[in-house]
Amino acid sequence: SDPAVSSPPDAAEHARLMEDAALAWSYFGRHTFVDTGLTAGTVSAAPGGRVNSEVTLWDVGSQINAIIAAADLRLIGGVMASDMIRKAVAALPTDVLEGTRLPPSNFSAQTLETTVAGFDSCDTGRLGIALGRAVAKGLVEKAEVMEILKTWQLETAVRDGAHYSHRSGRWQNTSQSHCTNYIVSGFAFFDQTVHPLQSQISDSADAQIATLYQTASLGA
């Protein structure tokens, strides 16, 4: 936390936090599709609201992180967490883009049908980070995950350390992005090398201003 908490919460606060965690986890109990093991991306609980089954690999990465957290908090058992992660990964669909097999940009967590064609490297990196955490926690083995996803040709999306996304029917270099440094470890999980952006921060005022401009150019 910020500022850091020097002592753990008392029993009442701990109980309140656990109640909050259980409420958050209940989303996955209510909105995970039994056939695929994937969870709906968003849900509107307002009158006339609906369940939106469309997801990206970023959402799937968030789902895996939620499963890890639920296991850490003992909301579910380790075996159940492992089974849930395996089922979700096994359900991930694959498209063919210009002769290359890659996961689609957007798809239905319920039917697995592609809703937006293309490939997103940032979302894929987020998934890799989550899978790396699941492996580090001992919930799955890297070898079994890689076996499930062995048809993905991620090497076509990484060229000389730059990551590419397939948008509007063509490949685009998306390395000048806010996500680049974040997804380095995610692509490393998939045995692909993405180079981080090099910071220009120094004691020089000119270099610091240049860094601000570079950061602004990446977007929000």
Protein Blocks (a to p, Z undefined) as FASTA:
>chain_A
ZZddfbdcdfklmmmmmmmmmmmmmmmmmmccfklopacfbdcfbghiacdfbdcfklmm
mmmmmmmmmmmnomacfklmmmmmmmmmmmpccddeehiacddfbdcfklopafbgcddf
klmmmmmmmmmmmmmnopacfklmmmmmmmpcfklmpgghiacddeehiacdfkbcfklm
mmmmmmmmnopacdddddfbdfbfklmmmmmmmmmmnoZZ
